[in-house]
Amino acid sequence: MILAGDIGGTKTVLSLLERGTDGRLTCVQEKCFASGEHDSFDEILALFLPNEIRIDSACFGIAGPVVDQRCFATNLNWILDGEALKLKLGTERVRLLNDLEAMAVGMLYLSEDDFIELNPDAEPQTGNIAVIAAGTGLGEAFLYWDGLRHHPIATEGGHCSFAPQTTQQEQLLHFLRARYPQHVSYERILSGNGFSQLYDFLVESQFAPPCPAVPSTQEAHAGGIDRNAMISRLGIDDEDPLCSEAVRLFVEIYGSETGNLVLKSFAIGGVYIGGGIGPKIRSAMERCDFLQAFTAKGRFHGLLSKMSVKLALNPKTPLIGAMHYFGS
């Protein structure tokens, strides 16, 4: 049996699979757990695994840095240890991956129907592939091409310093420095909470009057309202000019940082965009702002203008990567 997991701060999804003689995987059992309702990952394993099951291999994608096959899941106060899991599961074939590393592997197993090509001028090439995903946080990884196959490499690139590219973005950096004087990372903007950051900046800079439908941060918290989802929805539907500009600015900065990652990993094989936000703001991602910012790299404009940029629509990509890790 193959055990695969996608472990996040909000939910943990576990899947038990069998590999057929033709190499195909068949799901035997799959279940989603609310991560915060459990004191440890071992507790979830005990609830999920059938008695006396034999595990041949296990792979888990985790939202957090994995060092020496150990990961402290900060948002959960869980510690996952690869060596301890080997003993618990009775197999040496256990691997802990950063969630973006797992997502990167999963991208290789998606069908063409799972992607939307954002660059109409793309000329597909073989080589390294960049993977970026805005969701609860901003994850970055890449797939190194050795001439025969791709290998996932994790990064913590989402925590790199935000580099403004326009006068408006310079003003945004000044605004965010007041909130985060020690360091302003791309993740402060390119994550779920980024929509509130951008909205508040635009209110302060008097881009447009505040939207009456959008509550303050305190009101949203007290009322259990997802302020970020409200801002992005109003922006996508063009129901409010300030919300629309917040979405446009998000997409512009997303495009710019995606281009940065492609250059840093020399990803001539293109880029995959994962995470939960991209599909939700798909119409904005398909407009010109993303691609213009992506290719605005001076002397490298020509290289990036022909690069494939694919938006992934399958939310189970990290789990799919964990499923296939030992067979990849």
N, C-alpha and C positions, 0 to 999 in steps of 0.2 A: 504494500500500500504506500501511496505517496501522500504526505501531509503538507499542505500549503496554507500560508496565512498572510493576511494583510492587516497589520496592527497599527491602529491610529489612535489619537487622543479621544476621538468620539466613539468610534466603533472598531471592533475586531471581527474580521471575517475569516473563518477557517473552512477548509475544504479537504475532504478525503477522496482520493482518486485511485483508480486502477489503470495500469497501462496494458493495453491489449497486445496481441501478437503482431498487429500491424503498426504498433508504436503509438496508436491514438490513446488519449486519456479519456476515461469515463468517470464522471463524478458519482461517487457512492453516497456521499453525505456532505451537506454544506449548511453552515449556520452563522448568523450574525449576532454578535453580543454587544451590548452597551458597555464600552471599556470601563467607564467610570463607576460602574456598579460592582466592580470586582477588585479585590485587593492585590491580585497578582495574576500573571499570565498562567501560572500553574493551575490556578483555580479554574480558569476557562478551559484549559486542556482536560482537566478531570471531568468537567461537564460534557465536553464534546466527544472525547475518544471512547469508542465502545470497549468493553472489557476484553482483555486478552487479544487485542488487535496487534498485528505485527507490522511495524513501520519500517519500510525499506529506506526511505529518504524523507527529509523534512527541510523545508525552506520557508523563511518568514521575512517579509518586507516590513520594516519598522520605521515609524516617523521619528527619526533621531539618528545621531551619529553612531556608527558601529566601529569600535576600536578593539582590535585583538579579539574579535568575535564576542564582544560584550557591548551591551547598549543599555544606557539609563534613559528610559522613556520619561522625559522631564514632566510632561503634562499628566502623567499617570502615577509617578513615583514607583514605577516598576523597574526591576533590573532583569534583563534577559541575558543569560550566559550560555554560549554555544556548547561549552564542555559539559555543563550541568544538564543541558537538554539531550546531549548524546547519551548520557547515563539513563536519563528518565525515559527516553524513547527507545533505547536499546539498539542504536545504529550510529555508526561513525559518519554517516552521510547527513550531516546537519549543517545548515548555513543560515547565518543572519545577514540580511542585506539592508542597507538604507532603503527607505521606501522609493526613492527616485531611481536607485540602482535596480530594484525589482521592476519598476515601471519601464525602465529602459529595456530590460529583457523582454517584458511583455509586449512592447511595441513590435518586436520582431515576429510575433505570432498572431497579430491582428490581421484581418482581411482588409482588402482595399475599401470595402464598404464601411469600415470603421473610421475612415479618414476623409477629411475635406482638404483639398489642395488650395492653399491661399494665394499661391503665386501662379498666375496664368502663363507666365513666361518660363516656368521651371524646365530645366534640362537635367533630368536625373543622372547622377553619377554615383560611382561606388567609392566609399571612403568612410571616414569617421562620421558619426551622426550625433548631433546635439539633441538633448532632451531637456525641456523646461516645463514647469508645471506650477501655475498659480492656483492656490486653493486656500486652505487654512493658513498656510505659509507659502513661501516661494522655494520650490525645489529645483535643483539643476544637476544634471549628470551628462555623461556622454558615452557613446558606444565606440570603442576603439576598433579599427579595422586592421587586422594583421595580414591581410592579403587573401585569407581564406574564410574567416568568420569574424563576427563582432564580439567584443568583450565589454561588459559594463564597467564603468568607473564612476564611483560616487564622488560628489563634491559637496561643499557647503557654500557654493557660489551665491546663493540667495542672500547671504549676509554680507556680501561685498558692498562697498560704499556707493551710494547713489551719485551718479554723475550727470548733472543737468545738461541739456543740449539746446535749450531755448531760453529766452528771457523769462518766459512764464515759469519754466522749470527751475530757473535760478531763484525766483521768488518762492516757489514751493519748497526748495531746499532751506531757504532762510526760515520759512514758517515751521518746517519740521525740526530744525535745529533748536528752536525754542521749546519744542516738546521733548526732543531726545538729544540733549546737548552733548552726550558722549559719542554717539555714532548714529548716523542716518543710513540705514541699509536699503537696498531695493525691496526687501521683504516688507518694510513699513508701508510701501505703496502697493506692490504687486502681491496682494493677498486679500482675503475677504474683508478685513478691516480697512484696507486701503481705500475703499470707496468712501468711507466716512472721513478719512484723512483728507482726501481730495475735495470732498464736499465742503468741509469746514474751511479749508484753504480758500476755496472759491468764494465762500461767504465773506471771509475776512478781506479778501482782495476786491470785493464788491463787483465780481464778474456779473452777477444778476441778483435780484432779490431772493431771499431764502424761500424754499418751497414750503408752502403751508402744510403740506401732507407729511413732511419729514420731521419727526420729533427730534429734540435734542438728545445727546448721548444719555443723559440722566433719565429723561422721560422714557426713552426706548428700553433702557435697562429695567426701570421700575415696572413697565408695562409688558415686559417679555417680548418686545418687538425686535425683529431682525432689521436694524436700521440699514445695514449694508445692502441686504437683499432689496429693500425698498428703494434705495437710491439707484441701484443698478437697473431695477425693473422700470422705474420712471424714466431713466435715461435711455434705455433701449427702446422704449415705446415713444420717445420724444414727447413725453407729457409735461416735462419741465425743463427749461433751458439750462438751469444750473446743474441738474442731475445729468442731462445729456452731455454737458461739457466735462463733468466728472468721469463719465464713461469714455469719452473721446480721449481725455488726457491719460486715463489708465491704459488704454489700448496703445497710445503713442509711446508711452514709457515701456510698455511690455514689448513692443516691436524693437525698440532701441536696445534693451537688455538682451533680447533674443539674438540680435545681431552681434552683440558683444560676446555672448557665449559661443556662437559659431566661429568667430575669429579666434578666440582663446583655445578652442579645441580643434581648430582647422577642420571643421566639419563639412568637407566638400560633398559628403553624402546627404547633406540636408539637415533638417531639423524636425523633430516631432514635438508638438505642443500637447501636453496632457493636463491633468488637474480638473477640478470641478468648475472653475470659473469660465474657461474658454468656451465650452459648449453653451453655457447660459447666455453669453454675450456674443454668440456666433455672428449675428448680423453686423455687429460693430467690428469684429475681427476681420470680416470679409470686405470692409470698406478700405479706402486707400491709406488711412492713417497708420495702420500697423505696418504695412509693407513699405511705405515711404520711410518710416523711422528705422525699419529693419535694414534697409539698403543704404541709409545715409551714413556711410563710412568712408567718405572721401575717395581716396585712390582705390578702395576695395569695393566701390559701388558696383562695378561691372561684375565682379565675382559673385556678390550676393544677389544681384538682380536676376541671375539665372538659377538660383538655388531653390530646391524643393522645400516648401514650408507646409507641413501637414498638421492640421488640427485633429487630434484623436477624440472620438466621441464615445468610446467604450469606457465606462466608469470602473470596470473590473481589471483594468490593465495591470496594476501592481500585483494582484492575485494571480493573474495569468502568468506573469513573469516568475513568481514563486513556484507555480505549478511546473514550469518547464525548465527551471534552473539546472537541474542535474541531467537534463536531456538536451540542453542547449550546447 
